[in-house]
């Protein structure tokens, strides 16, 4: 996928402050500093100042702080990228909005629907732009599927599928420190957004979950689940399946599919490139092992879209037009989070659960 162009009637890049210098934050930092024309990484905030300082030195960033509030108070910063732990996302979004900063927030947007309500109120009151990091929308194959669905290539959607299999080696390092509902709130939430987005005009109505600790059975008593299959019913009658596992030995595997009355479209690939190797041991192919390998272009394109939108709002230009609804906002964050919490209810009870907090359109 080609990166989205940044153009403006007024000179000057969109100056972005990064909050969180961990794994995903560091990748976003390099995108902002090196890969996105028209954006500038202006500052980095992280309580782990050492990690933030090392990242800043690598990228030539002169402003480093332990306090995200310093970014909000800086008049030279136009927007912030929130890539810290999920439990801080809502309050950071609220504080950023109150300071008049546009916000790109990694998923989930909050850890409860009530928190997300507060974010929505703050964003509406401030009139800022808020975008969530549902990067699969920006992957060229997923975007092609959505365009095919919009064009009627599959007819009426009937069955949908989305899966995430994180690579592993048969165990989950530091799993005991991972929140027990991570599989729904931070992994499958990508699949929930993909399914919602690939079934336009419909809303999720109910879910049924089958989940277990099959990779690390010893953690089941602590409530940590590493394998799950979710069935989602939609208001248009379509049935969707989302699945996840935390130990795909062969690599990072993400796929999507829409089947309908006129055909089927698919997204996702298991190989890193189209190159195949033929040898004495048989046929082999290289596979991506990291999310930033599989979705390198998508991670960059979502931030480019954010920067373009912020610049258009700041300078009075036109918002980007992708041909289909693309830029994920608060309504999308709410739909996916509502499905995740219904999954938690279903996993606890063993029964189907209604998706609450989403208005079903007639």
Kinemage of the C-alpha trace (Angstrom):
@kinemage 1
@onewidth
@group {chain A} dominant
@subgroup {mainchain}
@vectorlist {calphas} color= white
{ca unk a 1} P 0.000 0.000 0.000
{ca unk a 2} L 1.419 3.395 -0.905
{ca unk a 3} L 1.724 5.815 1.966
{ca unk a 4} L -0.786 8.603 2.174
{ca unk a 5} L 0.562 11.949 0.916
{ca unk a 6} L 0.736 14.902 3.267
{ca unk a 7} L -0.104 18.247 1.672
{ca unk a 8} L -0.920 21.597 3.181
{ca unk a 9} L -1.504 25.201 2.206
{ca unk a 10} L 0.564 26.285 5.237
{ca unk a 11} L 4.184 25.246 5.669
{ca unk a 12} L 5.223 23.339 8.732
{ca unk a 13} L 4.827 19.710 9.734
{ca unk a 14} L 2.373 18.253 12.186
{ca unk a 15} L 4.355 18.193 15.427
{ca unk a 16} L 3.607 15.022 17.362
{ca unk a 17} L 4.429 14.028 20.922
{ca unk a 18} L 4.760 10.306 21.649
{ca unk a 19} L 3.556 8.865 24.953
{ca unk a 20} L 5.104 5.463 25.613
{ca unk a 21} L 8.506 4.319 24.343
{ca unk a 22} L 7.911 0.574 24.507
{ca unk a 23} L 7.628 -1.918 21.653
{ca unk a 24} L 4.773 -0.293 19.724
{ca unk a 25} L 5.665 3.222 20.764
{ca unk a 26} L 9.193 2.815 19.420
{ca unk a 27} L 7.880 1.631 16.062
{ca unk a 28} L 5.480 4.572 15.853
{ca unk a 29} L 8.348 6.892 16.806
{ca unk a 30} L 10.464 5.658 13.910
{ca unk a 31} L 7.513 6.030 11.539
{ca unk a 32} L 6.899 9.622 12.625
{ca unk a 33} L 10.582 10.535 12.477
{ca unk a 34} L 11.629 8.679 9.343
{ca unk a 35} L 8.751 7.430 7.230
{ca unk a 36} L 5.944 10.006 7.177
{ca unk a 37} L 6.444 13.198 5.149
{ca unk a 38} L 4.783 16.162 6.814
{ca unk a 39} L 5.000 14.776 10.358
{ca unk a 40} L 7.645 15.562 12.967
{ca unk a 41} L 8.335 13.632 16.152
{ca unk a 42} L 8.722 16.576 18.520
{ca unk a 43} L 8.917 14.946 21.961
{ca unk a 44} L 8.796 11.623 23.798
{ca unk a 45} L 7.237 11.014 27.215
{ca unk a 46} L 7.666 7.841 29.262
{ca unk a 47} L 8.146 7.232 32.998
{ca unk a 48} L 11.073 5.012 31.942
{ca unk a 49} L 13.159 8.015 30.976
{ca unk a 50} L 16.164 5.901 30.056
{ca unk a 51} L 14.297 4.062 27.313
{ca unk a 52} L 12.731 7.308 26.095
{ca unk a 53} L 16.105 9.062 26.044
{ca unk a 54} L 17.747 6.257 24.075
{ca unk a 55} L 14.950 6.328 21.505
{ca unk a 56} L 15.102 10.118 21.304
{ca unk a 57} L 18.875 10.054 20.769
{ca unk a 58} L 18.478 7.521 17.962
{ca unk a 59} L 15.945 9.737 16.189
{ca unk a 60} L 17.359 13.180 16.929
{ca unk a 61} L 14.517 14.226 19.249
{ca unk a 62} L 15.579 16.827 21.813
{ca unk a 63} L 12.557 16.850 24.128
{ca unk a 64} L 12.244 13.935 26.558
{ca unk a 65} L 10.172 13.816 29.733
{ca unk a 66} L 8.802 11.377 32.289
{ca unk a 67} L 5.510 13.284 32.454
{ca unk a 68} L 2.979 13.201 29.606
{ca unk a 69} L 1.553 16.416 31.034
{ca unk a 70} L 4.603 18.234 29.685
{ca unk a 71} L 3.496 17.302 26.157
{ca unk a 72} L -0.030 18.539 26.784
{ca unk a 73} L 1.316 21.863 28.069
{ca unk a 74} L 3.686 22.376 25.130
{ca unk a 75} L 2.154 24.865 22.645
{ca unk a 76} L 4.494 23.621 19.898
{ca unk a 77} L 2.923 20.152 19.901
{ca unk a 78} L -0.132 19.700 17.661
{ca unk a 79} L -1.032 16.094 18.477
{ca unk a 80} L -0.075 13.104 20.575
{ca unk a 81} L 0.296 9.389 19.915
{ca unk a 82} L -0.684 7.325 22.966
{ca unk a 83} L 1.163 4.000 23.053
{ca unk a 84} L 1.423 3.318 26.784
{ca unk a 85} L -0.345 0.555 28.750
{ca unk a 86} L -4.063 0.171 28.035
{ca unk a 87} L -5.136 1.133 31.556
{ca unk a 88} L -3.879 4.681 30.950
{ca unk a 89} L -5.370 5.229 27.479
{ca unk a 90} L -8.635 6.854 28.545
{ca unk a 91} L -7.220 9.397 30.994
{ca unk a 92} L -4.398 10.329 28.639
{ca unk a 93} L -6.942 10.884 25.846
{ca unk a 94} L -9.065 13.038 28.148
{ca unk a 95} L -6.090 15.128 29.278
{ca unk a 96} L -4.826 15.527 25.713
{ca unk a 97} L -8.240 16.644 24.468
{ca unk a 98} L -8.560 19.145 27.319
{ca unk a 99} L -5.235 20.609 26.176
{ca unk a 100} L -6.508 20.905 22.601
{ca unk a 101} L -4.287 18.150 21.203
{ca unk a 102} L -5.476 15.773 18.506
{ca unk a 103} L -5.087 12.155 19.580
{ca unk a 104} L -3.976 8.892 18.030
{ca unk a 105} L -4.575 6.160 20.623
{ca unk a 106} L -3.471 2.566 20.457
{ca unk a 107} L -6.163 -0.010 21.132
{ca unk a 108} L -8.175 -0.384 23.261
{ca unk a 109} L -9.471 3.148 23.603
{ca unk a 110} L -10.366 2.436 27.226
{ca unk a 111} L -10.738 -0.495 29.590
{ca unk a 112} L -14.458 0.040 30.145
{ca unk a 113} L -17.349 1.518 28.195
{ca unk a 114} L -17.838 4.051 30.983
{ca unk a 115} L -14.269 5.251 30.513
{ca unk a 116} L -14.852 5.500 26.787
{ca unk a 117} L -17.943 7.628 27.488
{ca unk a 118} L -15.678 10.084 29.316
{ca unk a 119} L -13.273 10.131 26.382
{ca unk a 120} L -16.140 10.836 23.977
{ca unk a 121} L -17.356 13.704 26.157
{ca unk a 122} L -13.870 15.219 26.370
{ca unk a 123} L -13.230 14.912 22.629
{ca unk a 124} L -16.616 16.429 21.778
{ca unk a 125} L -16.127 19.311 24.210
{ca unk a 126} L -12.665 20.115 22.847
{ca unk a 127} L -13.504 19.548 19.180
{ca unk a 128} L -10.292 17.579 18.576
{ca unk a 129} L -9.661 14.636 16.262
{ca unk a 130} L -9.383 11.203 17.948
{ca unk a 131} L -8.260 8.090 16.069
{ca unk a 132} L -7.717 4.534 17.293
{ca unk a 133} L -4.989 2.187 16.107
{ca unk a 134} L -6.993 -0.422 14.196
{ca unk a 135} L -4.199 -0.925 11.693
{ca unk a 136} L -5.702 -3.812 9.689
{ca unk a 137} L -7.964 -1.338 7.892
{ca unk a 138} L -4.819 0.103 6.315
{ca unk a 139} L -3.375 -3.211 5.109
{ca unk a 140} L -3.754 -3.316 1.329
{ca unk a 141} L -5.479 -6.713 1.280
{ca unk a 142} L -7.988 -5.876 4.029
{ca unk a 143} L -8.716 -2.547 2.357
{ca unk a 144} L -9.284 -4.365 -0.955
{ca unk a 145} L -11.772 -6.697 0.752
{ca unk a 146} L -13.740 -3.753 2.159
{ca unk a 147} L -13.828 -2.108 -1.257
{ca unk a 148} L -15.067 -5.358 -2.825
{ca unk a 149} L -17.804 -5.644 -0.209
{ca unk a 150} L -18.827 -2.009 -0.857
{ca unk a 151} L -18.918 -2.742 -4.595
{ca unk a 152} L -21.234 -5.741 -4.086
{ca unk a 153} L -18.658 -8.357 -5.109
{ca unk a 154} L -19.847 -10.772 -2.402
{ca unk a 155} L -23.526 -9.846 -2.562
{ca unk a 156} L -25.171 -10.022 0.852
{ca unk a 157} L -22.596 -10.922 3.555
{ca unk a 158} L -23.533 -14.190 5.255
{ca unk a 159} L -20.370 -15.611 6.849
{ca unk a 160} L -17.313 -13.667 8.001
{ca unk a 161} L -14.068 -14.818 9.543
{ca unk a 162} L -11.085 -13.125 11.176
{ca unk a 163} L -8.176 -14.744 12.980
{ca unk a 164} L -5.061 -13.757 14.895
{ca unk a 165} L -2.350 -16.270 15.735
{ca unk a 166} L 0.581 -14.727 17.526
{ca unk a 167} L 3.913 -16.482 17.092
{ca unk a 168} L 5.365 -18.394 19.999
{ca unk a 169} L 7.546 -21.268 20.996
{ca unk a 170} L 5.044 -23.293 22.973
{ca unk a 171} L 5.019 -21.031 26.021
{ca unk a 172} L 3.986 -17.475 26.883
{ca unk a 173} L 6.797 -15.464 28.491
{ca unk a 174} L 5.728 -13.381 31.487
{ca unk a 175} L 2.136 -14.537 30.975
{ca unk a 176} L 1.446 -14.306 34.686
{ca unk a 177} L 1.853 -10.519 34.428
{ca unk a 178} L -0.520 -10.165 31.471
{ca unk a 179} L -4.119 -9.135 32.346
{ca unk a 180} L -6.435 -12.131 32.161
{ca unk a 181} L -8.724 -10.740 29.455
{ca unk a 182} L -5.920 -9.659 27.137
{ca unk a 183} L -7.049 -12.107 24.462
{ca unk a 184} L -10.310 -10.182 24.054
{ca unk a 185} L -9.310 -6.609 24.945
{ca unk a 186} L -5.936 -6.355 23.206
{ca unk a 187} L -5.709 -9.197 20.671
{ca unk a 188} L -9.139 -10.161 19.341
{ca unk a 189} L -10.264 -6.541 19.520
{ca unk a 190} L -8.467 -6.152 16.171
{ca unk a 191} L -10.556 -9.009 14.768
{ca unk a 192} L -13.748 -7.509 16.169
{ca unk a 193} L -13.039 -4.212 14.426
{ca unk a 194} L -12.137 -6.017 11.191
{ca unk a 195} L -15.411 -7.959 11.256
{ca unk a 196} L -17.446 -4.847 12.095
{ca unk a 197} L -15.728 -2.903 9.306
{ca unk a 198} L -16.098 -5.671 6.713
{ca unk a 199} L -19.852 -5.938 7.404
{ca unk a 200} L -20.899 -2.324 6.703
{ca unk a 201} L -24.302 -1.157 7.854
{ca unk a 202} L -24.668 -3.901 10.464
{ca unk a 203} L -24.025 -3.925 14.198
{ca unk a 204} L -22.873 -6.804 16.440
{ca unk a 205} L -25.799 -8.128 18.453
{ca unk a 206} L -24.567 -11.132 20.465
{ca unk a 207} L -21.535 -13.346 20.987
{ca unk a 208} L -20.745 -16.849 22.154
{ca unk a 209} L -17.249 -17.747 23.338
{ca unk a 210} L -15.324 -20.968 23.695
{ca unk a 211} L -11.947 -20.259 25.314
{ca unk a 212} L -9.266 -22.065 27.276
{ca unk a 213} L -5.634 -22.045 28.396
{ca unk a 214} L -4.160 -24.552 25.964
{ca unk a 215} L -0.708 -23.017 25.549
{ca unk a 216} L -0.119 -22.485 29.282
{ca unk a 217} L -2.659 -24.684 31.112
{ca unk a 218} L -1.067 -23.840 34.475
{ca unk a 219} L -2.321 -20.267 34.134
{ca unk a 220} L -5.959 -21.187 33.724
{ca unk a 221} L -6.651 -20.889 37.443
{ca unk a 222} L -5.404 -17.307 37.274
{ca unk a 223} L -7.961 -16.654 34.529
{ca unk a 224} L -5.424 -16.196 31.733
{ca unk a 225} L -6.830 -17.525 28.445
{ca unk a 226} L -4.602 -18.041 25.423
{ca unk a 227} L -6.942 -19.717 22.922
{ca unk a 228} L -10.419 -18.546 21.927
{ca unk a 229} L -13.114 -18.911 19.281
{ca unk a 230} L -15.861 -16.275 19.196
{ca unk a 231} L -19.105 -16.435 17.230
{ca unk a 232} L -20.692 -13.045 16.558
{ca unk a 233} L -24.257 -12.515 15.310
{ca unk a 234} L -24.968 -9.300 13.412
{ca unk a 235} L -28.092 -7.229 12.965
{ca unk a 236} L -28.210 -8.087 9.238
{ca unk a 237} L -28.254 -11.816 10.036
{ca unk a 238} L -24.609 -12.449 9.162
{ca unk a 239} L -22.616 -14.848 11.348
{ca unk a 240} L -18.944 -14.177 12.032
{ca unk a 241} L -16.177 -16.194 13.662
{ca unk a 242} L -13.094 -14.679 15.296
{ca unk a 243} L -10.311 -16.862 16.665
{ca unk a 244} L -7.007 -16.305 18.420
{ca unk a 245} L -4.086 -18.262 19.819
{ca unk a 246} L -0.830 -17.093 21.390
{ca unk a 247} L 1.531 -19.757 20.065
{ca unk a 248} L 1.708 -20.036 16.271
{ca unk a 249} L 5.067 -21.758 15.828
{ca unk a 250} L 5.178 -21.017 12.099
{ca unk a 251} L 4.905 -17.222 12.357
{ca unk a 252} L 2.542 -14.297 12.726
{ca unk a 253} L -0.750 -15.243 11.068
{ca unk a 254} L -3.624 -12.799 10.467
{ca unk a 255} L -6.427 -13.424 7.989
{ca unk a 256} L -9.917 -12.194 7.123
{ca unk a 257} L -12.736 -13.438 4.930
{ca unk a 258} L -16.204 -12.368 3.808
{ca unk a 259} L -18.521 -14.910 2.170
{ca unk a 260} L -21.840 -13.841 0.704
{ca unk a 261} L -24.623 -14.547 -1.741
{ca unk a 262} L -22.477 -13.614 -4.777
{ca unk a 263} L -19.027 -14.892 -3.797
{ca unk a 264} L -16.142 -14.591 -1.343
{ca unk a 265} L -13.140 -12.341 -0.742
{ca unk a 266} L -10.143 -13.047 1.491
{ca unk a 267} L -7.300 -11.094 3.084
{ca unk a 268} L -4.123 -12.233 4.768
{ca unk a 269} L -1.143 -14.376 3.945
{ca unk a 270} L 1.052 -16.723 5.925
{ca unk a 271} L 4.262 -16.030 3.977
{ca unk a 272} L 6.503 -12.987 4.245
{ca unk a 273} L 6.920 -12.773 0.465
{ca unk a 274} L 5.723 -14.721 -2.554
{ca unk a 275} L 9.120 -16.438 -2.791
{ca unk a 276} L 9.041 -20.235 -2.448
{ca unk a 277} L 12.029 -22.513 -1.848
{ca unk a 278} L 12.214 -25.972 -3.377
{ca unk a 279} L 14.758 -28.358 -1.869
{ca unk a 280} L 15.440 -31.872 -0.713
{ca unk a 281} L 13.312 -31.326 2.382
{ca unk a 282} L 10.345 -30.160 0.319
{ca unk a 283} L 8.686 -26.808 -0.232
{ca unk a 284} L 9.238 -23.923 2.195
{ca unk a 285} L 8.596 -20.190 2.526
{ca unk a 286} L 9.721 -17.447 4.887
{ca unk a 287} L 7.048 -16.322 7.373
{ca unk a 288} L 6.756 -13.043 9.315
{ca unk a 289} L 7.475 -13.406 13.037
{ca unk a 290} L 6.458 -9.976 14.275
{ca unk a 291} L 3.407 -7.757 13.909
{ca unk a 292} L 5.650 -4.956 12.673
{ca unk a 293} L 6.869 -7.245 9.898
{ca unk a 294} L 3.423 -8.337 8.749
{ca unk a 295} L 1.833 -4.881 9.056
{ca unk a 296} L 4.791 -2.559 8.438
{ca unk a 297} L 2.989 -0.598 5.718
{ca unk a 298} L -0.316 -0.552 7.607
{ca unk a 299} L 1.239 0.801 10.822
{ca unk a 300} L 2.867 3.584 8.826
{ca unk a 301} L -0.223 4.339 6.740
{ca unk a 302} L -2.509 4.730 9.773
{ca unk a 303} L -0.192 7.375 11.231
{ca unk a 304} L 0.125 9.052 7.839
{ca unk a 305} L -3.679 9.210 7.685
{ca unk a 306} L -3.740 10.683 11.188
{ca unk a 307} L -1.142 13.316 10.295
{ca unk a 308} L -2.955 14.218 7.073
{ca unk a 309} L -6.277 14.573 8.921
{ca unk a 310} L -4.735 16.707 11.663
{ca unk a 311} L -2.999 18.933 9.123
{ca unk a 312} L -6.174 19.351 7.091
{ca unk a 313} L -8.097 20.364 10.214
{ca unk a 314} L -5.335 22.702 11.361
{ca unk a 315} L -4.832 24.387 8.002
{ca unk a 316} L -8.418 24.326 6.724
{ca unk a 317} L -7.846 21.739 4.008
{ca unk a 318} L -9.977 18.810 2.907
{ca unk a 319} L -10.002 15.604 4.931
{ca unk a 320} L -8.488 12.565 3.204
{ca unk a 321} L -10.853 10.618 0.950
{ca unk a 322} L -10.098 6.896 0.737
{ca unk a 323} L -13.146 5.884 -1.280
{ca unk a 324} L -14.528 3.864 1.642
{ca unk a 325} L -14.872 4.700 5.350
{ca unk a 326} L -11.391 4.069 6.721
{ca unk a 327} L -10.197 6.289 9.567
{ca unk a 328} L -11.355 4.549 12.782
{ca unk a 329} L -12.766 6.803 15.469
{ca unk a 330} L -14.669 6.643 18.723
{ca unk a 331} L -17.735 4.849 17.309
{ca unk a 332} L -15.468 2.108 15.978
{ca unk a 333} L -13.614 1.912 19.275
{ca unk a 334} L -16.944 1.503 21.059
{ca unk a 335} L -18.231 -1.263 18.764
{ca unk a 336} L -15.089 -3.339 19.152
{ca unk a 337} L -14.843 -2.765 22.908
{ca unk a 338} L -18.505 -3.661 23.380
{ca unk a 339} L -17.920 -6.973 21.604
{ca unk a 340} L -14.865 -7.624 23.795
{ca unk a 341} L -16.825 -7.099 27.003
{ca unk a 342} L -19.648 -9.316 25.760
{ca unk a 343} L -16.989 -11.972 25.161
{ca unk a 344} L -15.767 -11.663 28.735
{ca unk a 345} L -19.339 -12.160 29.962
{ca unk a 346} L -19.796 -15.182 27.712
{ca unk a 347} L -16.446 -16.679 28.762
{ca unk a 348} L -17.430 -16.358 32.403
{ca unk a 349} L -20.930 -17.805 32.020
{ca unk a 350} L -20.468 -20.282 29.197
{ca unk a 351} L -23.617 -18.864 27.575
{ca unk a 352} L -24.238 -16.384 24.791
{ca unk a 353} L -24.075 -12.713 25.757
{ca unk a 354} L -25.687 -9.645 24.267
{ca unk a 355} L -23.470 -6.851 22.953
{ca unk a 356} L -24.378 -3.860 25.117
{ca unk a 357} L -23.634 -0.199 24.491
{ca unk a 358} L -24.024 -0.301 20.689
{ca unk a 359} L -27.109 1.082 19.007
{ca unk a 360} L -28.483 -1.366 16.442
{ca unk a 361} L -29.531 0.519 13.337
{ca unk a 362} L -32.859 -0.345 11.728
